[in-house]
Amino acid sequence: MSSTYSIISCGLKHKALLAELGSSTFYEAFGKFHTQSDMDAYTSKTYNLKAMEANLTASDISYFVSYDSKKDLGYIKLLHDVKIEGLIGKTMELEKIYIRQEAYGTGVANALMEKAIEESNTAKCQNLFLGVWNENVRALAFYKKWGFEIFSTRTFQLGDTLCNDYLLCLKLGAN
């Protein structure tokens, strides 16, 4: 796999790509931990073409896809100007960062995280935050490596299952 990645901003023409990439990477990340019915309920609601179109036309949401010369490898979804208890100042949420399993360990996740931080800094945010399942050890290690720190918790509905998430924040240099 190439170590050179391109990252593009997504628009409406990318809705089918994002629906497939989002659903497949979510299954790869969590399918072995949750029931098929919970996974199907979440992905059919979150990654259908109508939902993707609504997200892609919202002014406060941005998507970016990373790819090499052969295929799309991962994506991020950013929510702008988010208000959340426990954080002061302008805040962006990294709502989703997922990569294909075949791209684990290749630097794709780092490239996407750099893009999320760049977008947050460009927007003059003081905080970049995200939620992560408290049992996702691999993701927690990745985020801590980038300097994110746990500041709170919340629950996340996955089908019929209620999951516990940590909320992590990266303090940024904007004033």
Steps between C-alpha positions, in 0.01 A plus 500: 500500500626844410624729776377803304143599572277767360222651705203661330207701629172326423185631338170354385668302222674296773185388684505141367873467567457629857199275563698191395824607670320597821301180523786266411754662734246505785438126452875434489556696820207374707333202334678243715389674821129555430203304368415502132162659575659787697756558226237487225269739687776757548656481155169503311398817686837676489642407161201505265510734200233735639692544829826553312338763278362685804843498663682608185268799448515618863713813541639388836627156390812413297619167363846413372609175336854365484604285208805370320535436128277192524209568735341692784653401834326700771308811589425758765180685583533836676223692677566874525425733793384229739391592853578238761503513876851504642669685213544874477569677172437421137480125454498259208394137533680222318182294484642224282845382404503156341741323270485172316657214694749440219635852564563451875857593587571672167476863610154565355349563845782742581442688173128529577569616858739764366221617268252521789744707705579722199129566440447576871791743504381667178160550667683655800372235740634463852389136523468193283298230673372153424314213656644149508356174629662437837593144394679606181855464630666549161319829434561629854874439461499680163319805639719520809807488274366814333456675837127452554389475863180360649275774637158334527279205404175445311288214372466399136205306360603217267182325392347365822827528695608795709880545484717711729728754335786709629512858378853610419629849423809636333574858603603709202709815474229740377429807712 
